[in-house]
Amino acid sequence: MTSYTKHLLAMILLLFTPHVSADTYRYMHVTIDTPWMIFLFLFGAVMMPFILMAILYWRTAFRRNAEDDIRAAKSDVSGKPEE
């Protein structure tokens, strides 16, 4: 290990001493709103993929219906079905 790496490691270890982490509530203000904010954040994070999936399914369904309508209109005009 180089001298720089040893000094960096020593500085990182000094940050995680017990007397520093003993008083964490001084910096973190926990109120009754905190669990609700956590719930709303996690609810959004869990539901966002389902919302995106529904939007993409809906968009694709409309696109397929439009393509089917175009194919049907072409086959009506020409008299033979298109493959």
Backbone hydrogen bonds in HBPLUS format (Angstrom, degrees):
<---DONOR---> <-ACCEPTOR-->    atom                        ^
c    i                          cat <-CA-CA->   ^        H-A-AA   ^      H-
h    n   atom  resd res      DA  || num        DHA   H-A  angle D-A-AA Bond
n    s   type  num  typ     dist DA aas  dist angle  dist       angle   num
A0006-LYS N   A0002-THR O   3.10 MM   4  6.40 156.7  2.16 149.7 155.9     1
A0007-HIS N   A0003-SER O   3.01 MM   4  6.25 159.0  2.06 149.4 154.7     2
A0008-LEU N   A0004-TYR O   2.98 MM   4  6.16 157.6  2.04 146.5 153.1     3
A0009-LEU N   A0005-THR O   2.92 MM   4  6.08 158.3  1.97 147.1 152.9     4
A0010-ALA N   A0006-LYS O   2.96 MM   4  6.16 156.2  2.02 145.8 152.1     5
A0011-MET N   A0007-HIS O   2.99 MM   4  6.22 154.5  2.06 146.9 153.4     6
A0012-ILE N   A0008-LEU O   3.01 MM   4  6.25 155.8  2.07 147.8 154.2     7
A0013-LEU N   A0009-LEU O   2.98 MM   4  6.19 158.7  2.03 148.7 154.4     8
A0014-LEU N   A0010-ALA O   3.06 MM   4  6.23 143.9  2.19 140.6 149.8     9
A0015-LEU N   A0012-ILE O   3.14 MM   3  5.28 135.3  2.35  98.5 110.5    10
A0016-PHE N   A0013-LEU O   3.24 MM   3  5.43 141.5  2.40 101.0 110.7    11
A0020-VAL N   A0017-THR O   3.19 MM   3  5.67 143.1  2.34 111.8 121.4    12
A0027-TYR N   A0024-THR O   3.19 MM   3  5.76 144.4  2.32 112.1 119.7    13
A0028-MET N   A0024-THR O   3.27 MM   4  6.45 139.2  2.45 141.7 153.2    14
A0034-THR N   A0031-THR O   3.25 MM   3  5.51 153.5  2.33 104.4 111.7    15
A0037-MET N   A0033-ASP O   2.95 MM   4  6.20 153.2  2.02 154.9 162.8    16
A0038-ILE N   A0034-THR O   2.99 MM   4  6.26 159.1  2.04 155.5 161.2    17
A0039-PHE N   A0035-PRO O   2.86 MM   4  6.05 157.2  1.91 145.4 152.1    18
A0040-LEU N   A0036-TRP O   2.88 MM   4  6.08 164.3  1.90 150.3 154.1    19
A0041-PHE N   A0037-MET O   2.95 MM   4  6.09 157.6  2.00 145.4 151.6    20
A0042-LEU N   A0038-ILE O   2.94 MM   4  6.13 169.6  1.95 153.2 156.1    21
A0043-PHE N   A0039-PHE O   2.78 MM   4  5.87 154.1  1.84 150.6 158.8    22
A0044-GLY N   A0040-LEU O   3.03 MM   4  6.13 160.4  2.07 143.3 147.8    23
A0045-ALA N   A0041-PHE O   2.96 MM   4  6.22 155.7  2.02 146.3 153.7    24
A0046-VAL N   A0042-LEU O   2.89 MM   4  6.04 149.4  1.98 146.4 153.7    25
A0047-MET N   A0043-PHE O   2.90 MM   4  5.97 160.4  1.94 148.8 154.7    26
A0048-MET N   A0044-GLY O   2.96 MM   4  5.74 142.7  2.11 144.0 150.8    27
A0050-PHE N   A0047-MET O   3.07 MM   3  5.35 119.3  2.45 105.8 120.7    28
A0051-ILE N   A0047-MET O   3.00 MM   4  6.28 157.0  2.06 158.5 165.9    29
A0052-LEU N   A0048-MET O   2.94 MM   4  6.11 164.8  1.96 155.1 159.0    30
A0053-MET N   A0049-PRO O   2.87 MM   4  6.00 152.7  1.94 141.4 149.4    31
A0054-ALA N   A0050-PHE O   2.97 MM   4  6.18 155.3  2.04 144.7 150.5    32
A0055-ILE N   A0051-ILE O   3.01 MM   4  6.27 159.6  2.05 150.1 155.5    33
A0056-LEU N   A0052-LEU O   2.95 MM   4  6.14 166.3  1.97 153.0 156.5    34
A0057-TYR N   A0053-MET O   2.93 MM   4  6.05 154.6  2.00 145.4 152.7    35
A0058-TRP N   A0054-ALA O   2.96 MM   4  6.06 162.5  2.00 147.7 152.5    36
A0059-ARG N   A0055-ILE O   2.97 MM   4  6.14 159.3  2.01 149.3 155.0    37
A0060-THR N   A0056-LEU O   2.98 MM   4  6.08 161.0  2.01 145.0 150.2    38
A0061-ALA N   A0057-TYR O   2.86 MM   4  6.03 153.7  1.93 148.3 155.9    39
A0062-PHE N   A0058-TRP O   3.12 MM   4  6.36 158.9  2.17 146.8 151.3    40
A0063-ARG N   A0059-ARG O   3.07 MM   4  6.30 153.4  2.14 143.6 151.4    41
A0064-ARG N   A0060-THR O   2.90 MM   4  6.13 160.2  1.94 152.0 156.6    42
A0065-ASN N   A0061-ALA O   3.01 MM   4  6.19 157.4  2.06 146.7 153.0    43
A0066-ALA N   A0062-PHE O   3.02 MM   4  6.18 153.3  2.09 144.0 150.9    44
A0067-GLU N   A0063-ARG O   2.99 MM   4  6.27 155.8  2.05 147.2 153.7    45
A0068-ASP N   A0064-ARG O   2.90 MM   4  6.12 157.2  1.95 148.9 155.2    46
A0069-ASP N   A0065-ASN O   2.94 MM   4  6.12 153.1  2.01 144.3 151.6    47
A0070-ILE N   A0066-ALA O   3.01 MM   4  6.26 153.2  2.08 145.7 152.6    48
A0071-ARG N   A0067-GLU O   2.96 MM   4  6.23 161.4  1.99 149.5 154.5    49
A0072-ALA N   A0068-ASP O   2.90 MM   4  6.09 158.4  1.95 147.5 153.6    50
A0073-ALA N   A0069-ASP O   2.94 MM   4  6.12 154.3  2.01 144.6 151.5    51
A0074-LYS N   A0070-ILE O   2.98 MM   4  6.23 154.8  2.05 149.1 155.6    52
A0075-SER N   A0071-ARG O   2.96 MM   4  6.21 155.6  2.02 148.6 155.2    53
A0076-ASP N   A0072-ALA O   2.99 MM   4  6.17 145.0  2.11 142.4 151.7    54
A0077-VAL N   A0073-ALA O   3.17 MM   4  6.35 151.3  2.25 142.0 148.7    55
A0078-SER N   A0074-LYS O   3.02 MM   4  6.20 168.8  2.03 151.8 154.7    56
A0079-GLY N   A0075-SER O   2.89 MM   4  5.51 139.9  2.05 132.0 142.2    57
